[in-house]
Amino acid sequence: MRSLPLTPDVVFKGIEKALKASEFDDPTDLPSPTLSFSSMQPKLVARAQEHKIRDKARQRTEDTSPYVNGVLFGFDPTIPLEDQVEGWRTATEPDPEQLAELGLAGRAWLKKEQRQMDGEN
């Protein structure tokens, strides 16, 4: 199961699917899921630490210039993403087409905006 929200019915269907694909009849006989990291894990941990240090330093300054919040993914924080990734577009709010394609994250953002609008009326 790799999608959100992880609701009881999604979990139940996942267990049913695993039972059909296995030789087990009882769901409690299914092997427990395990987490294994790829060889990229140490690199991601190091990048996350760099990101944390940079962000803490930035919080202590008056610098309000834009910066790239993508060090974790290997981007240079001093160069705008649109200059590093072809087709990248910077926006502070998603447009309706993007919201429709964002799935759960887009719906969560939309609900947040709707709650804020209701509070202002």
Backbone atoms as SQL, in Angstrom:
CREATE TABLE atoms (id INTEGER PRIMARY KEY, chain TEXT, resi INTEGER, resn TEXT, atom TEXT, x REAL, y REAL, z REAL);
INSERT INTO atoms VALUES
  (1, 'A', 1, 'MET', 'N', 0.855, -1.171, 0.000),
  (2, 'A', 1, 'MET', 'CA', 0.000, 0.000, 0.000),
  (3, 'A', 1, 'MET', 'C', 0.898, 1.231, 0.000),
  (4, 'A', 2, 'ARG', 'N', 0.792, 2.008, -1.068),
  (5, 'A', 2, 'ARG', 'CA', 1.706, 3.128, -1.234),
  (6, 'A', 2, 'ARG', 'C', 0.994, 4.446, -1.497),
  (7, 'A', 3, 'SER', 'N', -0.297, 4.507, -1.248),
  (8, 'A', 3, 'SER', 'CA', -1.013, 5.753, -1.503),
  (9, 'A', 3, 'SER', 'C', -1.770, 6.189, -0.256),
  (10, 'A', 4, 'LEU', 'N', -2.014, 7.469, -0.188),
  (11, 'A', 4, 'LEU', 'CA', -2.743, 8.048, 0.938),
  (12, 'A', 4, 'LEU', 'C', -4.095, 8.538, 0.457),
  (13, 'A', 5, 'PRO', 'N', -5.079, 8.622, 1.281),
  (14, 'A', 5, 'PRO', 'CA', -5.082, 8.319, 2.705),
  (15, 'A', 5, 'PRO', 'C', -5.144, 6.814, 2.929),
  (16, 'A', 6, 'LEU', 'N', -4.510, 6.360, 3.972),
  (17, 'A', 6, 'LEU', 'CA', -4.468, 4.958, 4.327),
  (18, 'A', 6, 'LEU', 'C', -5.643, 4.681, 5.262),
  (19, 'A', 7, 'THR', 'N', -6.802, 4.518, 4.669),
  (20, 'A', 7, 'THR', 'CA', -8.033, 4.318, 5.429),
  (21, 'A', 7, 'THR', 'C', -8.240, 2.831, 5.715),
  (22, 'A', 8, 'PRO', 'N', -9.112, 2.488, 6.659),
  (23, 'A', 8, 'PRO', 'CA', -9.348, 1.069, 6.970),
  (24, 'A', 8, 'PRO', 'C', -9.753, 0.243, 5.749),
  (25, 'A', 9, 'ASP', 'N', -10.586, 0.808, 4.870),
  (26, 'A', 9, 'ASP', 'CA', -11.001, 0.030, 3.701),
  (27, 'A', 9, 'ASP', 'C', -9.832, -0.204, 2.740),
  (28, 'A', 10, 'VAL', 'N', -8.917, 0.751, 2.625),
  (29, 'A', 10, 'VAL', 'CA', -7.739, 0.569, 1.773),
  (30, 'A', 10, 'VAL', 'C', -6.842, -0.521, 2.365),
  (31, 'A', 11, 'VAL', 'N', -6.660, -0.504, 3.676),
  (32, 'A', 11, 'VAL', 'CA', -5.847, -1.521, 4.345),
  (33, 'A', 11, 'VAL', 'C', -6.492, -2.894, 4.169),
  (34, 'A', 12, 'PHE', 'N', -7.812, -2.976, 4.351),
  (35, 'A', 12, 'PHE', 'CA', -8.524, -4.245, 4.205),
  (36, 'A', 12, 'PHE', 'C', -8.345, -4.798, 2.785),
  (37, 'A', 13, 'LYS', 'N', -8.506, -3.942, 1.780),
  (38, 'A', 13, 'LYS', 'CA', -8.343, -4.400, 0.394),
  (39, 'A', 13, 'LYS', 'C', -6.903, -4.840, 0.127),
  (40, 'A', 14, 'GLY', 'N', -5.950, -4.140, 0.733),
  (41, 'A', 14, 'GLY', 'CA', -4.552, -4.541, 0.585),
  (42, 'A', 14, 'GLY', 'C', -4.282, -5.902, 1.182),
  (43, 'A', 15, 'ILE', 'N', -4.879, -6.164, 2.342),
  (44, 'A', 15, 'ILE', 'CA', -4.726, -7.480, 2.978),
  (45, 'A', 15, 'ILE', 'C', -5.389, -8.554, 2.128),
  (46, 'A', 16, 'GLU', 'N', -6.576, -8.264, 1.624),
  (47, 'A', 16, 'GLU', 'CA', -7.257, -9.232, 0.748),
  (48, 'A', 16, 'GLU', 'C', -6.400, -9.568, -0.464),
  (49, 'A', 17, 'LYS', 'N', -5.815, -8.533, -1.070),
  (50, 'A', 17, 'LYS', 'CA', -4.975, -8.726, -2.256),
  (51, 'A', 17, 'LYS', 'C', -3.742, -9.568, -1.912),
  (52, 'A', 18, 'ALA', 'N', -3.134, -9.287, -0.775),
  (53, 'A', 18, 'ALA', 'CA', -1.959, -10.063, -0.346),
  (54, 'A', 18, 'ALA', 'C', -2.337, -11.514, -0.088),
  (55, 'A', 19, 'LEU', 'N', -3.509, -11.757, 0.485),
  (56, 'A', 19, 'LEU', 'CA', -3.954, -13.137, 0.735),
  (57, 'A', 19, 'LEU', 'C', -4.149, -13.888, -0.571),
  (58, 'A', 20, 'LYS', 'N', -4.762, -13.242, -1.553),
  (59, 'A', 20, 'LYS', 'CA', -4.994, -13.897, -2.842),
  (60, 'A', 20, 'LYS', 'C', -3.680, -14.246, -3.533),
  (61, 'A', 21, 'ALA', 'N', -2.663, -13.375, -3.346),
  (62, 'A', 21, 'ALA', 'CA', -1.369, -13.600, -3.996),
  (63, 'A', 21, 'ALA', 'C', -0.489, -14.581, -3.237),
  (64, 'A', 22, 'SER', 'N', -0.904, -14.987, -2.048),
  (65, 'A', 22, 'SER', 'CA', -0.083, -15.886, -1.229),
  (66, 'A', 22, 'SER', 'C', -0.777, -17.231, -1.061),
  (67, 'A', 23, 'GLU', 'N', -0.092, -18.117, -0.341),
  (68, 'A', 23, 'GLU', 'CA', -0.679, -19.431, -0.051),
  (69, 'A', 23, 'GLU', 'C', -1.404, -19.454, 1.283),
  (70, 'A', 24, 'PHE', 'N', -1.523, -18.300, 1.939),
  (71, 'A', 24, 'PHE', 'CA', -2.126, -18.236, 3.270),
  (72, 'A', 24, 'PHE', 'C', -3.638, -18.037, 3.196),
  (73, 'A', 25, 'ASP', 'N', -4.327, -18.609, 4.186),
  (74, 'A', 25, 'ASP', 'CA', -5.774, -18.429, 4.301),
  (75, 'A', 25, 'ASP', 'C', -6.109, -17.429, 5.397),
  (76, 'A', 26, 'ASP', 'N', -5.244, -17.338, 6.387),
  (77, 'A', 26, 'ASP', 'CA', -5.471, -16.484, 7.552),
  (78, 'A', 26, 'ASP', 'C', -4.591, -15.236, 7.438),
  (79, 'A', 27, 'PRO', 'N', -5.189, -14.040, 7.501),
  (80, 'A', 27, 'PRO', 'CA', -4.392, -12.817, 7.373),
  (81, 'A', 27, 'PRO', 'C', -3.283, -12.696, 8.427),
  (82, 'A', 28, 'THR', 'N', -3.471, -13.320, 9.591),
  (83, 'A', 28, 'THR', 'CA', -2.444, -13.229, 10.628),
  (84, 'A', 28, 'THR', 'C', -1.205, -14.059, 10.271),
  (85, 'A', 29, 'ASP', 'N', -1.315, -14.903, 9.257),
  (86, 'A', 29, 'ASP', 'CA', -0.163, -15.691, 8.810),
  (87, 'A', 29, 'ASP', 'C', 0.703, -14.941, 7.797),
  (88, 'A', 30, 'LEU', 'N', 0.201, -13.813, 7.293),
  (89, 'A', 30, 'LEU', 'CA', 0.980, -13.034, 6.326),
  (90, 'A', 30, 'LEU', 'C', 2.252, -12.507, 6.992),
  (91, 'A', 31, 'PRO', 'N', 3.358, -12.451, 6.262),
  (92, 'A', 31, 'PRO', 'CA', 4.585, -11.899, 6.854),
  (93, 'A', 31, 'PRO', 'C', 4.419, -10.406, 7.137),
  (94, 'A', 32, 'SER', 'N', 5.044, -9.952, 8.196),
  (95, 'A', 32, 'SER', 'CA', 4.996, -8.529, 8.542),
  (96, 'A', 32, 'SER', 'C', 5.774, -7.728, 7.514),
  (97, 'A', 33, 'PRO', 'N', 5.278, -6.558, 7.144),
  (98, 'A', 33, 'PRO', 'CA', 6.024, -5.724, 6.192),
  (99, 'A', 33, 'PRO', 'C', 7.333, -5.249, 6.826),
  (100, 'A', 34, 'THR', 'N', 8.334, -5.078, 5.996),
  (101, 'A', 34, 'THR', 'CA', 9.626, -4.604, 6.478),
  (102, 'A', 34, 'THR', 'C', 10.028, -3.356, 5.707),
  (103, 'A', 35, 'LEU', 'N', 10.868, -2.569, 6.326),
  (104, 'A', 35, 'LEU', 'CA', 11.383, -1.365, 5.695),
  (105, 'A', 35, 'LEU', 'C', 12.853, -1.576, 5.406),
  (106, 'A', 36, 'SER', 'N', 13.225, -1.396, 4.165),
  (107, 'A', 36, 'SER', 'CA', 14.642, -1.505, 3.815),
  (108, 'A', 36, 'SER', 'C', 15.011, -0.261, 3.018),
  (109, 'A', 37, 'PHE', 'N', 16.160, 0.298, 3.360),
  (110, 'A', 37, 'PHE', 'CA', 16.620, 1.515, 2.703),
  (111, 'A', 37, 'PHE', 'C', 17.510, 1.170, 1.519),
  (112, 'A', 38, 'SER', 'N', 17.501, 2.046, 0.538),
  (113, 'A', 38, 'SER', 'CA', 18.393, 1.856, -0.603),
  (114, 'A', 38, 'SER', 'C', 19.755, 2.461, -0.273),
  (115, 'A', 39, 'SER', 'N', 20.674, 2.336, -1.187),
  (116, 'A', 39, 'SER', 'CA', 22.009, 2.901, -0.992),
  (117, 'A', 39, 'SER', 'C', 21.976, 4.426, -0.975),
  (118, 'A', 40, 'MET', 'N', 20.857, 5.009, -1.373),
  (119, 'A', 40, 'MET', 'CA', 20.737, 6.467, -1.397),
  (120, 'A', 40, 'MET', 'C', 20.440, 7.045, -0.011),
  (121, 'A', 41, 'GLN', 'N', 20.044, 6.207, 0.942),
  (122, 'A', 41, 'GLN', 'CA', 19.652, 6.690, 2.267),
  (123, 'A', 41, 'GLN', 'C', 20.721, 7.548, 2.940),
  (124, 'A', 42, 'PRO', 'N', 21.988, 7.132, 2.993),
  (125, 'A', 42, 'PRO', 'CA', 22.995, 7.986, 3.640),
  (126, 'A', 42, 'PRO', 'C', 23.139, 9.353, 2.974),
  (127, 'A', 43, 'LYS', 'N', 23.005, 9.394, 1.650),
  (128, 'A', 43, 'LYS', 'CA', 23.092, 10.671, 0.937),
  (129, 'A', 43, 'LYS', 'C', 21.925, 11.575, 1.319),
  (130, 'A', 44, 'LEU', 'N', 20.721, 10.996, 1.402),
  (131, 'A', 44, 'LEU', 'CA', 19.550, 11.792, 1.779),
  (132, 'A', 44, 'LEU', 'C', 19.664, 12.310, 3.205),
  (133, 'A', 45, 'VAL', 'N', 20.187, 11.507, 4.104),
  (134, 'A', 45, 'VAL', 'CA', 20.375, 11.935, 5.486),
  (135, 'A', 45, 'VAL', 'C', 21.362, 13.101, 5.543),
  (136, 'A', 46, 'ALA', 'N', 22.461, 12.994, 4.787),
  (137, 'A', 46, 'ALA', 'CA', 23.457, 14.075, 4.764),
  (138, 'A', 46, 'ALA', 'C', 22.860, 15.349, 4.179),
  (139, 'A', 47, 'ARG', 'N', 22.111, 15.222, 3.098),
  (140, 'A', 47, 'ARG', 'CA', 21.487, 16.403, 2.488),
  (141, 'A', 47, 'ARG', 'C', 20.468, 17.034, 3.430),
  (142, 'A', 48, 'ALA', 'N', 19.725, 16.212, 4.140),
  (143, 'A', 48, 'ALA', 'CA', 18.744, 16.744, 5.083),
  (144, 'A', 48, 'ALA', 'C', 19.446, 17.537, 6.186),
  (145, 'A', 49, 'GLN', 'N', 20.581, 17.055, 6.631),
  (146, 'A', 49, 'GLN', 'CA', 21.337, 17.768, 7.658),
  (147, 'A', 49, 'GLN', 'C', 21.835, 19.115, 7.132),
  (148, 'A', 50, 'GLU', 'N', 22.350, 19.139, 5.901),
  (149, 'A', 50, 'GLU', 'CA', 22.776, 20.408, 5.289),
  (150, 'A', 50, 'GLU', 'C', 21.599, 21.378, 5.211),
  (151, 'A', 51, 'HIS', 'N', 20.466, 20.854, 4.813),
  (152, 'A', 51, 'HIS', 'CA', 19.241, 21.647, 4.676),
  (153, 'A', 51, 'HIS', 'C', 18.852, 22.251, 6.035),
  (154, 'A', 52, 'LYS', 'N', 18.916, 21.452, 7.069),
  (155, 'A', 52, 'LYS', 'CA', 18.553, 21.894, 8.419),
  (156, 'A', 52, 'LYS', 'C', 19.485, 23.005, 8.897),
  (157, 'A', 53, 'ILE', 'N', 20.774, 22.824, 8.689),
  (158, 'A', 53, 'ILE', 'CA', 21.750, 23.836, 9.096),
  (159, 'A', 53, 'ILE', 'C', 21.516, 25.142, 8.345),
  (160, 'A', 54, 'ARG', 'N', 21.304, 25.056, 7.032),
  (161, 'A', 54, 'ARG', 'CA', 21.081, 26.263, 6.223),
  (162, 'A', 54, 'ARG', 'C', 19.813, 26.998, 6.659),
  (163, 'A', 55, 'ASP', 'N', 18.750, 26.228, 6.904),
  (164, 'A', 55, 'ASP', 'CA', 17.492, 26.868, 7.290),
  (165, 'A', 55, 'ASP', 'C', 17.587, 27.528, 8.665),
  (166, 'A', 56, 'LYS', 'N', 18.285, 26.903, 9.600),
  (167, 'A', 56, 'LYS', 'CA', 18.453, 27.522, 10.921),
  (168, 'A', 56, 'LYS', 'C', 19.245, 28.814, 10.805),
  (169, 'A', 57, 'ALA', 'N', 20.302, 28.806, 9.989),
  (170, 'A', 57, 'ALA', 'CA', 21.104, 30.016, 9.793),
  (171, 'A', 57, 'ALA', 'C', 20.261, 31.107, 9.145),
  (172, 'A', 58, 'ARG', 'N', 19.423, 30.736, 8.208),
  (173, 'A', 58, 'ARG', 'CA', 18.580, 31.719, 7.514),
  (174, 'A', 58, 'ARG', 'C', 17.553, 32.324, 8.479),
  (175, 'A', 59, 'GLN', 'N', 17.051, 31.542, 9.420),
  (176, 'A', 59, 'GLN', 'CA', 16.066, 32.052, 10.374),
  (177, 'A', 59, 'GLN', 'C', 16.667, 33.105, 11.291),
  (178, 'A', 60, 'ARG', 'N', 17.971, 33.086, 11.455),
  (179, 'A', 60, 'ARG', 'CA', 18.636, 34.031, 12.360),
  (180, 'A', 60, 'ARG', 'C', 19.065, 35.318, 11.666),
  (181, 'A', 61, 'THR', 'N', 18.774, 35.463, 10.379),
  (182, 'A', 61, 'THR', 'CA', 19.194, 36.658, 9.647),
  (183, 'A', 61, 'THR', 'C', 17.974, 37.455, 9.207),
  (184, 'A', 62, 'GLU', 'N', 18.239, 38.642, 8.715),
  (185, 'A', 62, 'GLU', 'CA', 17.187, 39.490, 8.155),
  (186, 'A', 62, 'GLU', 'C', 17.048, 39.276, 6.649),
  (187, 'A', 63, 'ASP', 'N', 17.797, 38.345, 6.097),
  (188, 'A', 63, 'ASP', 'CA', 17.796, 38.085, 4.662),
  (189, 'A', 63, 'ASP', 'C', 16.445, 37.528, 4.233),
  (190, 'A', 64, 'THR', 'N', 15.766, 38.243, 3.354),
  (191, 'A', 64, 'THR', 'CA', 14.468, 37.775, 2.857),
  (192, 'A', 64, 'THR', 'C', 14.520, 37.450, 1.367),
  (193, 'A', 65, 'SER', 'N', 15.734, 37.367, 0.808),
  (194, 'A', 65, 'SER', 'CA', 15.857, 37.049, -0.612),
  (195, 'A', 65, 'SER', 'C', 15.397, 35.614, -0.865),
  (196, 'A', 66, 'PRO', 'N', 14.891, 35.347, -2.075),
  (197, 'A', 66, 'PRO', 'CA', 14.434, 33.990, -2.372),
  (198, 'A', 66, 'PRO', 'C', 15.589, 32.998, -2.320),
  (199, 'A', 67, 'TYR', 'N', 15.288, 31.779, -1.970),
  (200, 'A', 67, 'TYR', 'CA', 16.295, 30.720, -2.004),
  (201, 'A', 67, 'TYR', 'C', 15.599, 29.422, -2.379),
  (202, 'A', 68, 'VAL', 'N', 16.379, 28.486, -2.855),
  (203, 'A', 68, 'VAL', 'CA', 15.846, 27.208, -3.306),
  (204, 'A', 68, 'VAL', 'C', 15.794, 26.265, -2.120),
  (205, 'A', 69, 'ASN', 'N', 14.617, 25.781, -1.830),
  (206, 'A', 69, 'ASN', 'CA', 14.431, 24.868, -0.713),
  (207, 'A', 69, 'ASN', 'C', 14.487, 23.427, -1.226),
  (208, 'A', 70, 'GLY', 'N', 15.545, 23.129, -2.002),
  (209, 'A', 70, 'GLY', 'CA', 15.639, 21.808, -2.602),
  (210, 'A', 70, 'GLY', 'C', 16.980, 21.140, -2.413),
  (211, 'A', 71, 'VAL', 'N', 17.718, 21.554, -1.389),
  (212, 'A', 71, 'VAL', 'CA', 19.019, 20.957, -1.125),
  (213, 'A', 71, 'VAL', 'C', 18.881, 19.456, -0.903),
  (214, 'A', 72, 'LEU', 'N', 17.810, 19.039, -0.244),
  (215, 'A', 72, 'LEU', 'CA', 17.592, 17.627, 0.035),
  (216, 'A', 72, 'LEU', 'C', 17.626, 16.803, -1.252),
  (217, 'A', 73, 'PHE', 'N', 17.188, 17.400, -2.353),
  (218, 'A', 73, 'PHE', 'CA', 17.120, 16.686, -3.622),
  (219, 'A', 73, 'PHE', 'C', 18.291, 17.005, -4.538),
  (220, 'A', 74, 'GLY', 'N', 19.297, 17.685, -3.996),
  (221, 'A', 74, 'GLY', 'CA', 20.510, 17.914, -4.768),
  (222, 'A', 74, 'GLY', 'C', 20.546, 19.196, -5.560),
  (223, 'A', 75, 'PHE', 'N', 19.603, 20.099, -5.348),
  (224, 'A', 75, 'PHE', 'CA', 19.622, 21.367, -6.068),
  (225, 'A', 75, 'PHE', 'C', 20.530, 22.365, -5.370),
  (226, 'A', 76, 'ASP', 'N', 21.079, 23.284, -6.145),
  (227, 'A', 76, 'ASP', 'CA', 21.929, 24.338, -5.601),
  (228, 'A', 76, 'ASP', 'C', 21.026, 25.407, -4.997),
  (229, 'A', 77, 'PRO', 'N', 21.149, 25.698, -3.697),
  (230, 'A', 77, 'PRO', 'CA', 20.243, 26.651, -3.060),
  (231, 'A', 77, 'PRO', 'C', 20.457, 28.099, -3.497),
  (232, 'A', 78, 'THR', 'N', 21.526, 28.363, -4.232),
  (233, 'A', 78, 'THR', 'CA', 21.809, 29.744, -4.652),
  (234, 'A', 78, 'THR', 'C', 21.312, 30.042, -6.058),
  (235, 'A', 79, 'ILE', 'N', 20.822, 29.027, -6.763),
  (236, 'A', 79, 'ILE', 'CA', 20.341, 29.210, -8.139),
  (237, 'A', 79, 'ILE', 'C', 18.858, 28.889, -8.181),
  (238, 'A', 80, 'PRO', 'N', 18.019, 29.787, -8.750),
  (239, 'A', 80, 'PRO', 'CA', 16.578, 29.507, -8.828),
  (240, 'A', 80, 'PRO', 'C', 16.303, 28.183, -9.540),
  (241, 'A', 81, 'LEU', 'N', 15.277, 27.464, -9.062),
  (242, 'A', 81, 'LEU', 'CA', 14.953, 26.158, -9.650),
  (243, 'A', 81, 'LEU', 'C', 14.650, 26.250, -11.138),
  (244, 'A', 82, 'GLU', 'N', 14.019, 27.345, -11.572),
  (245, 'A', 82, 'GLU', 'CA', 13.696, 27.445, -12.998),
  (246, 'A', 82, 'GLU', 'C', 14.961, 27.502, -13.859),
  (247, 'A', 83, 'ASP', 'N', 16.110, 27.865, -13.249),
  (248, 'A', 83, 'ASP', 'CA', 17.384, 27.841, -13.970),
  (249, 'A', 83, 'ASP', 'C', 18.085, 26.491, -13.851),
  (250, 'A', 84, 'GLN', 'N', 17.564, 25.597, -13.006),
  (251, 'A', 84, 'GLN', 'CA', 18.176, 24.282, -12.804),
  (252, 'A', 84, 'GLN', 'C', 17.359, 23.144, -13.412),
  (253, 'A', 85, 'VAL', 'N', 16.038, 23.338, -13.527),
  (254, 'A', 85, 'VAL', 'CA', 15.161, 22.275, -14.007),
  (255, 'A', 85, 'VAL', 'C', 14.344, 22.799, -15.175),
  (256, 'A', 86, 'GLU', 'N', 14.485, 22.141, -16.312),
  (257, 'A', 86, 'GLU', 'CA', 13.738, 22.574, -17.488),
  (258, 'A', 86, 'GLU', 'C', 12.240, 22.415, -17.257),
  (259, 'A', 87, 'GLY', 'N', 11.478, 23.431, -17.569),
  (260, 'A', 87, 'GLY', 'CA', 10.035, 23.394, -17.410),
  (261, 'A', 87, 'GLY', 'C', 9.552, 23.759, -16.019),
  (262, 'A', 88, 'TRP', 'N', 10.468, 24.071, -15.107),
  (263, 'A', 88, 'TRP', 'CA', 10.082, 24.437, -13.741),
  (264, 'A', 88, 'TRP', 'C', 9.455, 25.818, -13.749),
  (265, 'A', 89, 'ARG', 'N', 8.391, 25.990, -12.976),
  (266, 'A', 89, 'ARG', 'CA', 7.704, 27.271, -12.879),
  (267, 'A', 89, 'ARG', 'C', 7.462, 27.561, -11.409),
  (268, 'A', 90, 'THR', 'N', 7.800, 28.769, -10.989),
  (269, 'A', 90, 'THR', 'CA', 7.615, 29.148, -9.597),
  (270, 'A', 90, 'THR', 'C', 6.245, 29.798, -9.420),
  (271, 'A', 91, 'ALA', 'N', 5.505, 29.373, -8.398),
  (272, 'A', 91, 'ALA', 'CA', 4.198, 29.946, -8.087),
  (273, 'A', 91, 'ALA', 'C', 3.974, 29.867, -6.589),
  (274, 'A', 92, 'THR', 'N', 3.277, 30.851, -6.049),
  (275, 'A', 92, 'THR', 'CA', 2.984, 30.822, -4.619),
  (276, 'A', 92, 'THR', 'C', 1.667, 30.126, -4.329),
  (277, 'A', 93, 'GLU', 'N', 0.782, 30.053, -5.313),
  (278, 'A', 93, 'GLU', 'CA', -0.496, 29.361, -5.155),
  (279, 'A', 93, 'GLU', 'C', -0.756, 28.532, -6.403),
  (280, 'A', 94, 'PRO', 'N', -1.275, 27.317, -6.251),
  (281, 'A', 94, 'PRO', 'CA', -1.567, 26.490, -7.425),
  (282, 'A', 94, 'PRO', 'C', -2.794, 27.014, -8.170),
  (283, 'A', 95, 'ASP', 'N', -2.798, 26.835, -9.496),
  (284, 'A', 95, 'ASP', 'CA', -3.983, 27.206, -10.267),
  (285, 'A', 95, 'ASP', 'C', -4.975, 26.042, -10.233),
  (286, 'A', 96, 'PRO', 'N', -6.234, 26.251, -10.644),
  (287, 'A', 96, 'PRO', 'CA', -7.252, 25.192, -10.539),
  (288, 'A', 96, 'PRO', 'C', -6.862, 23.891, -11.247),
  (289, 'A', 97, 'GLU', 'N', -6.176, 23.983, -12.396),
  (290, 'A', 97, 'GLU', 'CA', -5.772, 22.775, -13.111),
  (291, 'A', 97, 'GLU', 'C', -4.771, 21.973, -12.276),
  (292, 'A', 98, 'GLN', 'N', -3.846, 22.677, -11.624),
  (293, 'A', 98, 'GLN', 'CA', -2.880, 21.981, -10.781),
  (294, 'A', 98, 'GLN', 'C', -3.580, 21.329, -9.591),
  (295, 'A', 99, 'LEU', 'N', -4.536, 22.027, -8.998),
  (296, 'A', 99, 'LEU', 'CA', -5.251, 21.459, -7.856),
  (297, 'A', 99, 'LEU', 'C', -5.954, 20.167, -8.237),
  (298, 'A', 100, 'ALA', 'N', -6.515, 20.131, -9.439),
  (299, 'A', 100, 'ALA', 'CA', -7.220, 18.929, -9.891),
  (300, 'A', 100, 'ALA', 'C', -6.252, 17.758, -10.055),
  (301, 'A', 101, 'GLU', 'N', -4.992, 18.043, -10.397),
  (302, 'A', 101, 'GLU', 'CA', -4.009, 16.991, -10.636),
  (303, 'A', 101, 'GLU', 'C', -3.217, 16.616, -9.384),
  (304, 'A', 102, 'LEU', 'N', -3.299, 17.409, -8.333),
  (305, 'A', 102, 'LEU', 'CA', -2.469, 17.170, -7.163),
  (306, 'A', 102, 'LEU', 'C', -2.991, 16.079, -6.239),
  (307, 'A', 103, 'GLY', 'N', -4.185, 15.629, -6.452),
  (308, 'A', 103, 'GLY', 'CA', -4.727, 14.577, -5.604),
  (309, 'A', 103, 'GLY', 'C', -4.927, 15.045, -4.178),
  (310, 'A', 104, 'LEU', 'N', -4.504, 14.231, -3.235),
  (311, 'A', 104, 'LEU', 'CA', -4.735, 14.497, -1.825),
  (312, 'A', 104, 'LEU', 'C', -4.109, 15.810, -1.372),
  (313, 'A', 105, 'ALA', 'N', -2.876, 16.090, -1.793),
  (314, 'A', 105, 'ALA', 'CA', -2.215, 17.332, -1.384),
  (315, 'A', 105, 'ALA', 'C', -2.985, 18.545, -1.896),
  (316, 'A', 106, 'GLY', 'N', -3.455, 18.482, -3.127),
  (317, 'A', 106, 'GLY', 'CA', -4.218, 19.594, -3.686),
  (318, 'A', 106, 'GLY', 'C', -5.538, 19.793, -2.965),
  (319, 'A', 107, 'ARG', 'N', -6.203, 18.695, -2.643),
  (320, 'A', 107, 'ARG', 'CA', -7.473, 18.804, -1.927),
  (321, 'A', 107, 'ARG', 'C', -7.256, 19.350, -0.522),
  (322, 'A', 108, 'ALA', 'N', -6.161, 18.952, 0.114),
  (323, 'A', 108, 'ALA', 'CA', -5.863, 19.466, 1.455),
  (324, 'A', 108, 'ALA', 'C', -5.613, 20.961, 1.400),
  (325, 'A', 109, 'TRP', 'N', -4.867, 21.411, 0.399),
  (326, 'A', 109, 'TRP', 'CA', -4.601, 22.847, 0.251),
  (327, 'A', 109, 'TRP', 'C', -5.917, 23.597, 0.012),
  (328, 'A', 110, 'LEU', 'N', -6.757, 23.048, -0.858),
  (329, 'A', 110, 'LEU', 'CA', -8.037, 23.677, -1.160),
  (330, 'A', 110, 'LEU', 'C', -8.924, 23.770, 0.080),
  (331, 'A', 111, 'LYS', 'N', -8.992, 22.694, 0.865),
  (332, 'A', 111, 'LYS', 'CA', -9.795, 22.716, 2.106),
  (333, 'A', 111, 'LYS', 'C', -9.262, 23.766, 3.071),
  (334, 'A', 112, 'LYS', 'N', -7.957, 23.887, 3.169),
  (335, 'A', 112, 'LYS', 'CA', -7.353, 24.898, 4.045),
  (336, 'A', 112, 'LYS', 'C', -7.785, 26.292, 3.596),
  (337, 'A', 113, 'GLU', 'N', -7.724, 26.530, 2.300),
  (338, 'A', 113, 'GLU', 'CA', -8.135, 27.835, 1.769),
  (339, 'A', 113, 'GLU', 'C', -9.618, 28.087, 2.026),
  (340, 'A', 114, 'GLN', 'N', -10.447, 27.049, 1.856),
  (341, 'A', 114, 'GLN', 'CA', -11.889, 27.210, 2.088),
  (342, 'A', 114, 'GLN', 'C', -12.171, 27.521, 3.555),
  (343, 'A', 115, 'ARG', 'N', -11.454, 26.870, 4.475),
  (344, 'A', 115, 'ARG', 'CA', -11.641, 27.158, 5.906),
  (345, 'A', 115, 'ARG', 'C', -11.257, 28.606, 6.215),
  (346, 'A', 116, 'GLN', 'N', -10.187, 29.074, 5.605),
  (347, 'A', 116, 'GLN', 'CA', -9.762, 30.445, 5.829),
  (348, 'A', 116, 'GLN', 'C', -10.797, 31.425, 5.293),
  (349, 'A', 117, 'MET', 'N', -11.369, 31.119, 4.123),
  (350, 'A', 117, 'MET', 'CA', -12.384, 31.996, 3.536),
  (351, 'A', 117, 'MET', 'C', -13.637, 32.027, 4.404),
  (352, 'A', 118, 'ASP', 'N', -14.034, 30.863, 4.940),
  (353, 'A', 118, 'ASP', 'CA', -15.210, 30.816, 5.797),
  (354, 'A', 118, 'ASP', 'C', -15.007, 31.644, 7.058),
  (355, 'A', 119, 'GLY', 'N', -13.773, 31.648, 7.573),
  (356, 'A', 119, 'GLY', 'CA', -13.466, 32.407, 8.784),
  (357, 'A', 119, 'GLY', 'C', -13.517, 33.902, 8.562),
  (358, 'A', 120, 'GLU', 'N', -13.296, 34.351, 7.305),
  (359, 'A', 120, 'GLU', 'CA', -13.285, 35.777, 7.001),
  (360, 'A', 120, 'GLU', 'C', -14.687, 36.315, 6.731),
  (361, 'A', 121, 'ASN', 'N', -15.619, 35.436, 6.367),
  (362, 'A', 121, 'ASN', 'CA', -16.983, 35.902, 6.010),
  (363, 'A', 121, 'ASN', 'C', -17.827, 36.120, 7.215);
